[in-house]
Amino acid sequence: MDKPLILVTGATGNQGGAVVDAMLEHPDQWQVRALTRDPSSAAARALTARGVDVVAGDMADEDSMRRALRGASGVFGVQNSRTAGLKGEVRQGTTLVDAARDAGVEHFVYASVGGAERVRGIPHFDTKWEIEQHLRASGLPATVLRPTTFMDVFTMRGASVGLGMMAAALGPHKPLQMIAVRDIGVFARLAFEHPDTYAGQNLELAGDQLTVPRIAATLKAAGRPGRYARLPKVLLRAMGKEARMLFWFGESGYDADIPALREQHPGLLTLMHWLTRTDRLEAA
């Protein structure tokens, strides 16, 4: 019997790449097809070398998606408003959903964002909520993954400024939930492995929750810079709509059930474990 074919969008990016990695941990179970705009890129060629079927495609183009979906039993969908724009993100997401429905896909796993169903006025949350609603209306068996803050943001260039903004919005005592991108991939794989359990579920994903001072202390303990200066809230307000997310973190914020998630995925990473993983350090 042929192995099920899973189409992974965004396969050369963070979340899609994590899904590919998770699926390839069990190569006997799956065929993995990676969608990319440029199959000649170094990242795409690296996927091909790992045995992934890399195909060119544009999520906003219906014909392109029909070709990419041929033979696929499952789809992992993720879009990026930073590259596509807000309207472009919605167009990509809804076009992919419609093409998957028409192709008879058996399970659609969509990467949204934590809190998308609870808060309005954050532009990149609103777009994902719109795609979620379109997916729900399509009738496709689906699992929605709603990641919280990526742990990666604490090691990126300019992380000290980001911590300062979070300190302004959260204060010293309110924790922020976060997730290792690797674990998003694991939950996507679990959804494909156990469709009867995960179809219809909306999972907010986090592996740790720490106050800003604890985040800084954890970074320092792992040999990373943990410096930050708490910024005045007036500077956040000057950011306009982009600051809405930060203020929401302080008002209510993410609400993942971390103990329940760890029961499903015992290897769920804390920030310290993510920072000190041997395989991550070797790949850096």
Residue frames as qw, qx, qy, qz and C-alpha x, y, z in Angstrom:
[[0.000, 0.888, 0.460, 0.000, 0.00, 0.00, 0.00],
 [0.384, 0.561, -0.041, 0.732, 1.36, 3.45, -0.91],
 [0.337, -0.349, -0.468, 0.738, 2.34, 5.73, 1.92],
 [0.084, 0.894, 0.428, -0.102, 0.05, 8.76, 2.39],
 [0.464, 0.350, 0.107, 0.807, 1.30, 11.89, 0.63],
 [0.240, -0.813, -0.352, 0.397, 1.40, 15.10, 2.68],
 [0.390, 0.660, 0.127, 0.630, 1.79, 18.46, 0.96],
 [0.472, -0.609, -0.267, 0.579, 3.68, 20.92, 3.16],
 [0.276, 0.864, 0.140, 0.396, 3.45, 24.60, 2.24],
 [0.199, -0.916, 0.275, -0.214, 6.08, 27.05, 3.46],
 [0.978, -0.121, -0.077, 0.154, 8.48, 24.10, 3.47],
 [0.631, 0.323, -0.206, 0.674, 11.61, 26.27, 3.24],
 [0.191, -0.688, 0.134, -0.687, 10.39, 28.52, 6.07],
 [0.159, -0.378, 0.717, -0.564, 10.25, 28.08, 9.83],
 [0.685, -0.022, 0.487, -0.541, 6.94, 26.32, 10.43],
 [0.871, 0.382, -0.153, -0.269, 6.76, 24.38, 7.17],
 [0.432, 0.548, -0.692, 0.183, 10.37, 23.35, 7.60],
 [0.315, -0.309, 0.745, -0.501, 9.61, 22.09, 11.11],
 [0.846, 0.152, 0.246, -0.448, 6.74, 20.00, 9.73],
 [0.744, 0.502, -0.437, -0.059, 9.01, 18.48, 7.08],
 [0.111, 0.499, -0.778, 0.365, 11.57, 17.66, 9.79],
 [0.561, -0.147, 0.612, -0.538, 8.93, 16.03, 11.98],
 [0.885, 0.300, 0.024, -0.354, 7.48, 13.98, 9.12],
 [0.631, 0.550, -0.544, 0.062, 10.94, 12.78, 8.04],
 [0.278, -0.456, 0.749, -0.392, 11.56, 11.44, 11.54],
 [0.661, 0.115, 0.704, -0.233, 9.13, 8.69, 10.44],
 [0.215, 0.447, -0.542, -0.679, 10.04, 8.24, 6.77],
 [0.023, 0.071, 0.980, 0.182, 8.38, 4.84, 6.49],
 [0.190, 0.541, 0.710, -0.408, 4.96, 6.37, 7.21],
 [0.270, 0.832, 0.216, -0.434, 4.81, 9.28, 4.75],
 [0.547, 0.370, 0.310, 0.684, 5.63, 10.69, 1.40],
 [0.159, -0.746, -0.208, 0.613, 6.41, 14.39, 1.83],
 [0.440, 0.579, 0.367, 0.579, 5.87, 16.92, -0.92],
 [0.304, -0.543, -0.190, 0.759, 7.22, 20.41, -0.30],
 [0.327, 0.834, 0.374, 0.240, 5.71, 23.48, -1.95],
 [0.406, -0.539, 0.054, 0.736, 8.07, 26.35, -2.70],
 [0.398, 0.865, 0.066, -0.299, 8.13, 29.29, -5.05],
 [0.335, 0.784, -0.514, -0.092, 11.72, 28.53, -6.06],
 [0.991, -0.121, 0.065, 0.008, 12.76, 24.85, -6.29],
 [0.712, 0.490, -0.235, 0.446, 16.26, 25.97, -7.34],
 [0.248, -0.836, 0.294, -0.392, 16.97, 27.70, -4.00],
 [0.239, 0.408, -0.823, 0.315, 19.57, 26.21, -1.69],
 [0.461, -0.118, 0.634, -0.610, 16.90, 25.39, 0.91],
 [0.844, 0.262, 0.029, -0.467, 14.75, 23.61, -1.67],
 [0.637, 0.466, -0.614, -0.009, 17.71, 21.64, -3.01],
 [0.065, -0.348, 0.815, -0.458, 18.53, 20.56, 0.55],
 [0.706, 0.050, 0.424, -0.565, 14.99, 19.16, 0.89],
 [0.818, 0.413, -0.293, -0.274, 15.36, 17.26, -2.37],
 [0.351, 0.482, -0.772, 0.217, 18.59, 15.74, -1.07],
 [0.310, -0.174, 0.760, -0.544, 16.63, 14.45, 1.94],
 [0.067, 0.199, 0.963, 0.170, 14.15, 12.63, -0.28],
 [0.263, 0.577, 0.467, -0.617, 11.40, 15.25, -0.31],
 [0.386, 0.509, 0.612, 0.466, 9.40, 15.79, -3.50],
 [0.107, -0.514, -0.111, 0.844, 9.89, 19.52, -4.08],
 [0.318, 0.594, 0.632, 0.384, 7.38, 21.25, -6.37],
 [0.101, 0.027, 0.028, 0.994, 7.00, 24.83, -7.52],
 [0.126, -0.642, -0.728, -0.206, 3.78, 26.60, -6.71],
 [0.042, -0.223, 0.136, -0.964, 2.01, 29.79, -5.74],
 [0.011, 0.351, 0.855, -0.382, -0.69, 29.47, -3.08],
 [0.283, 0.500, 0.196, -0.795, -2.61, 32.37, -4.63],
 [0.394, 0.337, -0.582, -0.627, -2.90, 30.55, -7.98],
 [0.832, -0.008, 0.324, -0.451, -5.67, 27.93, -8.20],
 [0.865, 0.417, -0.266, -0.087, -4.18, 25.98, -11.10],
 [0.264, 0.583, -0.684, 0.349, -0.82, 25.87, -9.36],
 [0.453, -0.304, 0.651, -0.528, -2.41, 24.45, -6.24],
 [0.913, 0.163, 0.077, -0.365, -4.39, 21.83, -8.15],
 [0.715, 0.488, -0.489, 0.102, -1.18, 20.50, -9.63],
 [0.054, 0.504, -0.710, 0.489, 0.63, 20.51, -6.29],
 [0.599, -0.188, 0.506, -0.591, -2.25, 18.68, -4.59],
 [0.795, 0.213, -0.446, -0.351, -2.49, 15.75, -6.99],
 [0.748, 0.029, -0.650, 0.134, -2.45, 12.57, -4.95],
 [0.067, 0.323, -0.575, 0.749, -2.21, 14.36, -1.59],
 [0.487, -0.493, -0.719, -0.057, -4.17, 12.96, 1.33],
 [0.431, -0.748, -0.330, 0.382, -3.10, 15.68, 3.75],
 [0.340, 0.705, 0.032, 0.622, -2.04, 19.33, 3.65],
 [0.453, -0.553, -0.303, 0.630, -0.16, 21.54, 6.06],
 [0.247, 0.781, 0.294, 0.492, -1.07, 25.15, 5.33],
 [0.416, -0.644, -0.174, 0.618, 0.82, 28.21, 6.52],
 [0.380, 0.768, 0.218, 0.467, 0.99, 31.73, 5.10],
 [0.507, -0.329, -0.176, 0.778, 3.15, 34.73, 5.93],
 [0.143, 0.928, 0.342, -0.031, 1.63, 38.21, 5.86],
 [0.326, -0.743, 0.252, 0.527, 5.11, 39.78, 6.01],
 [0.294, -0.186, 0.694, 0.631, 5.91, 38.45, 2.55],
 [0.137, 0.447, 0.798, 0.381, 2.42, 38.24, 1.03],
 [0.205, -0.219, 0.004, -0.954, 0.78, 41.26, 2.69],
 [0.386, 0.080, 0.679, -0.620, -2.40, 40.99, 4.74],
 [0.728, 0.386, 0.038, -0.566, -4.78, 40.67, 1.78],
 [0.529, 0.470, -0.683, -0.180, -2.34, 38.37, 0.03],
 [0.093, -0.203, 0.913, -0.341, -2.19, 36.11, 3.08],
 [0.598, 0.232, 0.512, -0.571, -5.97, 35.69, 3.08],
 [0.696, 0.504, -0.267, -0.437, -6.02, 35.04, -0.66],
 [0.311, 0.419, -0.853, 0.013, -3.31, 32.41, -0.34],
 [0.245, -0.078, 0.856, -0.449, -5.02, 30.71, 2.59],
 [0.657, 0.332, 0.370, -0.567, -8.50, 30.61, 1.08],
 [0.618, 0.528, -0.457, -0.361, -7.21, 29.52, -2.34],
 [0.158, 0.330, -0.922, 0.123, -5.30, 26.64, -0.75],
 [0.427, 0.090, 0.731, -0.524, -8.36, 25.58, 1.26],
 [0.703, 0.446, 0.069, -0.549, -10.61, 25.61, -1.80],
 [0.517, 0.509, -0.655, -0.211, -8.09, 23.65, -3.87],
 [0.044, -0.223, 0.932, -0.282, -7.67, 21.09, -1.08],
 [0.585, 0.232, 0.528, -0.570, -11.44, 20.66, -0.83],
 [0.704, 0.523, -0.183, -0.445, -11.76, 20.18, -4.59],
 [0.385, 0.487, -0.783, -0.032, -8.89, 17.68, -4.57],
 [0.866, -0.275, -0.350, -0.228, -10.57, 15.53, -1.92],
 [0.254, 0.445, -0.669, 0.538, -7.90, 16.05, 0.72],
 [0.649, -0.394, -0.651, -0.024, -8.66, 13.96, 3.81],
 [0.556, -0.683, -0.287, 0.377, -7.05, 16.18, 6.48],
 [0.303, 0.745, -0.021, 0.594, -6.00, 19.83, 6.47],
 [0.600, -0.531, -0.300, 0.517, -3.72, 21.10, 9.23],
 [0.214, 0.834, 0.130, 0.493, -3.62, 24.89, 9.40],
 [0.530, -0.188, -0.336, 0.756, -1.08, 27.03, 11.27],
 [0.103, -0.877, -0.311, -0.352, -2.94, 30.01, 12.71],
 [0.218, 0.432, -0.441, 0.756, -1.95, 31.99, 15.83],
 [0.308, -0.343, -0.771, 0.438, -2.74, 31.71, 19.53],
 [0.033, 0.495, 0.417, -0.762, -5.77, 33.75, 20.52],
 [0.011, -0.059, -0.558, -0.827, -7.04, 34.26, 16.96],
 [0.277, -0.519, -0.750, -0.302, -10.55, 33.40, 18.12],
 [0.409, -0.641, -0.523, 0.385, -10.46, 35.71, 21.15],
 [0.215, -0.651, -0.021, 0.728, -9.08, 39.07, 20.05],
 [0.516, 0.719, 0.370, 0.285, -9.72, 41.47, 17.17],
 [0.023, 0.998, -0.057, -0.035, -7.74, 44.43, 15.93],
 [0.455, -0.555, 0.591, 0.368, -4.35, 42.72, 15.60],
 [0.545, 0.561, -0.316, -0.537, -3.91, 42.69, 11.81],
 [0.376, 0.353, -0.841, -0.165, -2.05, 39.38, 11.41],
 [0.244, 0.097, 0.882, -0.393, -4.40, 37.70, 13.90],
 [0.554, 0.450, 0.246, -0.656, -7.46, 38.94, 12.03],
 [0.506, 0.472, -0.567, -0.448, -6.23, 37.50, 8.72],
 [0.147, 0.166, -0.973, 0.068, -5.64, 34.10, 10.25],
 [0.368, 0.257, 0.692, -0.566, -9.07, 34.14, 11.88],
 [0.589, 0.486, -0.106, -0.637, -10.59, 34.88, 8.47],
 [0.430, 0.357, -0.796, -0.233, -8.76, 31.89, 6.98],
 [0.114, -0.009, 0.921, -0.371, -9.84, 29.72, 9.93],
 [0.526, 0.361, 0.412, -0.650, -13.47, 30.62, 9.28],
 [0.588, 0.484, -0.414, -0.497, -13.10, 29.84, 5.57],
 [0.225, 0.265, -0.938, 0.020, -11.55, 26.48, 6.42],
 [0.290, 0.136, 0.796, -0.513, -14.37, 25.68, 8.82],
 [0.594, 0.456, 0.146, -0.646, -16.99, 26.59, 6.21],
 [0.377, 0.453, -0.698, -0.408, -15.29, 24.39, 3.61],
 [0.932, -0.114, 0.035, -0.344, -16.27, 21.21, 5.43],
 [0.622, 0.450, -0.613, 0.188, -12.74, 19.81, 5.22],
 [0.832, -0.479, -0.218, 0.177, -11.64, 17.60, 8.13],
 [0.337, 0.723, -0.234, 0.556, -9.19, 19.98, 9.76],
 [0.661, -0.519, -0.305, 0.448, -6.95, 20.66, 12.72],
 [0.145, 0.901, -0.045, 0.406, -6.05, 24.24, 13.61],
 [0.712, -0.226, -0.287, 0.600, -2.76, 24.81, 15.38],
 [0.045, -0.951, -0.096, -0.291, -2.50, 28.15, 17.17],
 [0.705, 0.034, -0.321, 0.632, 1.14, 28.79, 18.15],
 [0.327, -0.906, -0.140, 0.230, 2.08, 31.33, 20.78],
 [0.073, 0.923, -0.354, -0.135, 5.27, 33.44, 20.65],
 [0.889, 0.318, -0.262, 0.199, 8.15, 31.67, 18.89],
 [0.721, -0.592, 0.064, 0.355, 11.14, 31.08, 21.15],
 [0.674, 0.297, 0.206, 0.644, 13.32, 32.13, 18.22],
 [0.072, 0.899, 0.145, 0.407, 12.42, 35.80, 18.77],
 [0.560, -0.820, 0.099, 0.066, 14.53, 35.86, 21.93],
 [0.701, -0.317, 0.386, 0.508, 17.73, 35.02, 20.03],
 [0.531, 0.663, 0.344, 0.401, 17.20, 37.15, 16.94],
 [0.352, 0.148, -0.044, 0.923, 18.96, 40.42, 16.23],
 [0.245, -0.390, -0.060, -0.886, 17.22, 43.18, 18.16],
 [0.558, -0.384, -0.735, -0.003, 15.90, 40.76, 20.80],
 [0.298, -0.235, -0.496, 0.781, 16.75, 43.22, 23.59],
 [0.233, -0.028, -0.102, -0.967, 14.42, 45.82, 22.06],
 [0.574, -0.251, -0.632, -0.457, 11.67, 43.21, 21.77],
 [0.515, -0.320, -0.702, 0.373, 12.12, 42.22, 25.41],
 [0.094, -0.121, -0.271, 0.950, 11.95, 45.87, 26.39],
 [0.421, -0.136, -0.324, -0.836, 8.64, 46.27, 24.57],
 [0.633, -0.299, -0.700, -0.144, 7.27, 43.12, 26.19],
 [0.378, -0.211, -0.591, 0.681, 8.41, 44.37, 29.60],
 [0.151, -0.014, 0.046, -0.987, 6.46, 47.59, 29.01],
 [0.584, -0.162, -0.434, -0.666, 3.30, 45.71, 28.07],
 [0.743, -0.227, -0.629, -0.033, 3.48, 42.78, 30.53],
 [0.440, -0.774, 0.281, -0.359, 5.19, 44.32, 33.54],
 [0.049, 0.546, -0.817, 0.178, 7.43, 42.19, 35.77],
 [0.454, -0.115, 0.781, -0.413, 4.88, 39.59, 36.92],
 [0.803, 0.365, 0.195, -0.429, 2.65, 38.52, 34.01],
 [0.542, -0.236, 0.724, 0.356, 4.07, 35.54, 32.08],
 [0.519, 0.539, -0.340, -0.570, 4.29, 35.16, 28.33],
 [0.869, 0.040, 0.491, -0.029, 3.63, 31.78, 26.72],
 [0.224, 0.698, -0.558, -0.389, 6.02, 30.56, 24.02],
 [0.944, 0.145, 0.286, -0.077, 6.65, 27.60, 21.72],
 [0.331, -0.428, 0.675, 0.502, 9.64, 26.07, 19.95],
 [0.570, 0.443, -0.311, -0.618, 8.93, 25.98, 16.21],
 [0.184, 0.231, -0.952, -0.086, 10.16, 22.39, 16.22],
 [0.207, 0.191, 0.862, -0.421, 7.19, 21.44, 18.39],
 [0.552, 0.442, 0.044, -0.705, 4.71, 22.96, 15.94],
 [0.463, 0.376, -0.717, -0.361, 6.02, 20.41, 13.47],
 [0.035, 0.039, -0.972, 0.229, 5.56, 17.59, 15.96],
 [0.403, 0.338, 0.576, -0.625, 1.93, 18.53, 16.62],
 [0.567, 0.459, -0.292, -0.618, 1.26, 18.71, 12.88],
 [0.336, 0.254, -0.897, -0.137, 2.66, 15.20, 12.53],
 [0.161, 0.116, 0.867, -0.458, 0.54, 13.96, 15.44],
 [0.531, 0.403, 0.208, -0.716, -2.54, 15.39, 13.72],
 [0.582, 0.410, -0.544, -0.444, -1.75, 13.49, 10.52],
 [0.189, 0.186, -0.956, 0.128, -0.92, 10.32, 12.45],
 [0.003, 0.343, 0.863, -0.372, -4.15, 10.39, 14.49],
 [0.139, -0.225, -0.348, -0.899, -6.81, 12.12, 12.38],
 [0.468, -0.536, -0.667, -0.223, -9.69, 10.61, 14.34],
 [0.496, -0.530, -0.425, 0.541, -8.33, 12.28, 17.48],
 [0.286, -0.343, 0.017, 0.895, -7.19, 15.60, 16.04],
 [0.022, 0.388, 0.568, 0.726, -9.71, 16.40, 13.30],
 [0.320, -0.768, -0.444, -0.333, -11.95, 19.20, 14.55],
 [0.610, -0.585, -0.249, 0.473, -9.49, 20.28, 17.24],
 [0.211, 0.877, -0.087, 0.422, -8.12, 23.80, 17.72],
 [0.810, -0.360, -0.222, 0.406, -4.89, 23.60, 19.71],
 [0.005, -0.960, 0.214, -0.183, -3.18, 26.61, 21.22],
 [0.906, 0.100, -0.241, 0.333, 0.49, 25.65, 21.42],
 [0.081, -0.856, 0.394, -0.324, 3.04, 26.58, 24.09],
 [0.827, 0.021, -0.505, 0.248, 5.84, 24.74, 25.82],
 [0.467, -0.180, -0.429, 0.752, 6.76, 27.31, 28.45],
 [0.105, -0.878, -0.283, -0.371, 5.47, 30.45, 30.16],
 [0.603, -0.228, -0.263, 0.717, 7.82, 32.93, 31.81],
 [0.055, -0.943, -0.165, 0.283, 7.81, 36.53, 32.95],
 [0.499, 0.822, -0.170, 0.218, 10.11, 38.90, 31.08],
 [0.238, -0.778, 0.557, -0.166, 12.67, 38.93, 33.94],
 [0.798, -0.180, 0.574, -0.023, 12.65, 35.11, 33.90],
 [0.793, 0.586, 0.119, 0.114, 13.10, 35.07, 30.13],
 [0.220, 0.878, -0.371, 0.208, 16.13, 37.34, 30.50],
 [0.508, -0.584, 0.614, -0.156, 17.54, 35.20, 33.31],
 [0.898, 0.123, 0.423, 0.007, 17.07, 32.03, 31.25],
 [0.633, 0.752, -0.089, 0.161, 18.86, 33.59, 28.29],
 [0.048, -0.824, 0.520, -0.220, 21.79, 34.58, 30.52],
 [0.723, -0.350, 0.580, -0.133, 21.94, 31.11, 32.10],
 [0.873, 0.325, 0.345, 0.112, 22.19, 29.62, 28.60],
 [0.547, -0.248, 0.319, 0.733, 25.04, 31.97, 27.66],
 [0.259, 0.616, 0.501, 0.550, 22.88, 34.37, 25.65],
 [0.047, 0.166, -0.155, 0.973, 22.49, 38.13, 26.05],
 [0.210, -0.594, -0.776, 0.034, 19.55, 38.82, 28.33],
 [0.149, -0.269, -0.202, 0.930, 19.78, 42.58, 28.59],
 [0.025, 0.638, 0.599, 0.484, 16.78, 44.79, 28.07],
 [0.024, -0.081, -0.308, 0.948, 15.43, 48.15, 29.14],
 [0.144, 0.605, 0.767, -0.159, 11.75, 48.53, 29.91],
 [0.142, 0.256, 0.337, 0.895, 10.35, 51.05, 27.45],
 [0.266, 0.221, 0.368, -0.863, 7.69, 53.66, 28.29],
 [0.420, 0.446, 0.788, -0.066, 4.20, 52.59, 27.24],
 [0.303, 0.795, 0.068, -0.522, 3.81, 55.84, 25.33],
 [0.030, 0.509, -0.705, -0.493, 6.36, 54.53, 22.82],
 [0.257, 0.165, 0.947, 0.098, 4.26, 51.40, 22.31],
 [0.347, 0.692, 0.509, -0.376, 1.14, 53.47, 21.66],
 [0.165, 0.719, -0.308, -0.601, 3.03, 55.33, 18.95],
 [0.182, -0.176, 0.895, 0.367, 3.34, 52.04, 17.06],
 [0.571, 0.121, -0.223, -0.781, -0.40, 52.07, 16.31],
 [0.910, -0.005, -0.134, -0.393, -2.05, 48.79, 15.32],
 [0.675, 0.329, -0.628, 0.205, 1.22, 46.89, 15.64],
 [0.020, -0.338, 0.668, -0.663, 1.23, 47.58, 19.38],
 [0.747, -0.227, -0.056, -0.623, -2.21, 46.03, 19.85],
 [0.856, 0.016, -0.514, 0.043, -0.66, 42.58, 20.20],
 [0.380, 0.228, -0.597, 0.669, 1.71, 43.73, 22.94],
 [0.361, -0.260, 0.301, -0.844, -1.07, 45.39, 24.93],
 [0.854, -0.117, -0.273, -0.428, -3.18, 42.25, 24.49],
 [0.649, 0.136, -0.668, 0.338, -0.34, 40.23, 26.00],
 [0.072, 0.163, -0.555, 0.813, -0.69, 42.38, 29.10],
 [0.566, -0.147, 0.040, -0.810, -4.50, 42.43, 29.15],
 [0.915, -0.063, 0.225, -0.328, -5.18, 38.71, 28.73],
 [0.038, 0.623, -0.753, -0.207, -2.83, 37.03, 26.26],
 [0.530, 0.189, -0.788, -0.248, -2.26, 33.44, 25.30],
 [0.683, -0.291, 0.388, -0.546, -4.04, 30.59, 27.07],
 [0.664, 0.255, -0.689, -0.139, -2.45, 27.29, 26.05],
 [0.850, -0.442, 0.166, -0.235, -2.91, 24.30, 28.38],
 [0.248, 0.675, -0.694, 0.027, 0.76, 23.34, 28.63],
 [0.439, -0.260, 0.827, -0.237, 0.33, 20.28, 30.92],
 [0.793, 0.358, 0.407, -0.279, -2.29, 18.81, 28.54],
 [0.584, 0.738, -0.310, -0.134, -0.04, 19.48, 25.55],
 [0.023, -0.600, 0.793, -0.103, 2.89, 17.79, 27.29],
 [0.698, -0.011, 0.668, -0.257, 0.74, 14.68, 27.83],
 [0.794, 0.571, 0.148, -0.147, 0.30, 14.48, 24.05],
 [0.649, 0.628, -0.257, 0.344, 3.94, 15.37, 23.29],
 [0.749, -0.608, -0.097, 0.244, 6.20, 14.54, 26.26],
 [0.672, -0.001, 0.101, 0.734, 9.22, 16.06, 24.52],
 [0.080, 0.919, 0.270, 0.278, 7.65, 19.53, 24.44],
 [0.597, 0.179, -0.234, 0.746, 10.51, 21.98, 24.92],
 [0.294, -0.863, -0.237, 0.336, 10.88, 24.65, 27.59],
 [0.272, 0.947, -0.167, 0.047, 12.87, 27.77, 26.73],
 [0.363, -0.704, 0.606, 0.064, 15.96, 26.50, 28.53],
 [0.753, 0.018, 0.645, 0.132, 15.77, 23.10, 26.85],
 [0.621, 0.745, 0.224, 0.093, 15.33, 24.78, 23.47],
 [0.061, 0.949, -0.311, 0.000, 18.30, 27.09, 24.04],
 [0.334, -0.612, 0.717, 0.011, 20.59, 24.23, 25.05],
 [0.930, 0.226, 0.263, -0.125, 19.55, 21.47, 22.61],
 [0.530, -0.397, 0.574, 0.481, 22.68, 19.85, 21.18],
 [0.521, 0.385, 0.641, 0.412, 21.24, 19.30, 17.68],
 [0.154, 0.952, 0.263, 0.018, 20.10, 22.93, 17.51],
 [0.302, -0.841, 0.296, 0.339, 23.53, 24.24, 18.49],
 [0.576, -0.140, 0.652, 0.473, 25.24, 21.99, 15.93],
 [0.431, 0.612, 0.583, 0.317, 22.94, 23.27, 13.19],
 [0.037, -0.958, -0.145, 0.243, 23.49, 26.94, 14.07]]
